[in-house]
Amino acid sequence: MNQDVQQPYYYPGTHWRFGFVPSAEIWNGRLAMVGFLSAILIEIFSGQGVLHFWGIM
């Protein structure tokens, strides 16, 4: 390997991993919290449930 070439910096925390790994579960929990908060805000501001808001029921 040429010593003059600098290797790119690699941080393992930025690498996406799939399956039941802690980083995937953390993102799953964060997105679930955003979805739950969105559903609560829709119900508060529209005065109807999420399914009624979307016209499903």
VEXMI-876657 format. One record per residue (C-alpha): x, y, z. Coordinates in steps of 0.05 Angstrom, whole numbers, plus 5000, padded with zeros to 4 digits. Last residue first. Example, Ala and Ser with C-alpha at 12.3 -4.5 7.8 and 13.67 -1.06 7.14 Angstrom:
<rs>
527349795143524649105156
</rs>
This chain:
<rs>
371951025157377851065109377051815096384051995118381452415176376451875194382051375199386251855240380652015289376752665289377353345322382153595268387353925313387453425370386452785329391752985278396453175335395652485367396752125302403052535288405652395358404751645346408251675279414152065307414651585366414550985318420051315276424451385338423050675360424850385292431150805290433250535358431549825337435849885275441750135316440949585368440949005318434848585303435748575228439249075182445649465190446850155161454050405170454351105201456050845271462050455244465951095230470551025171475551565153478251495083485351225077490751735062495151575003502451755013504051085047502550694983500050005000
</rs>
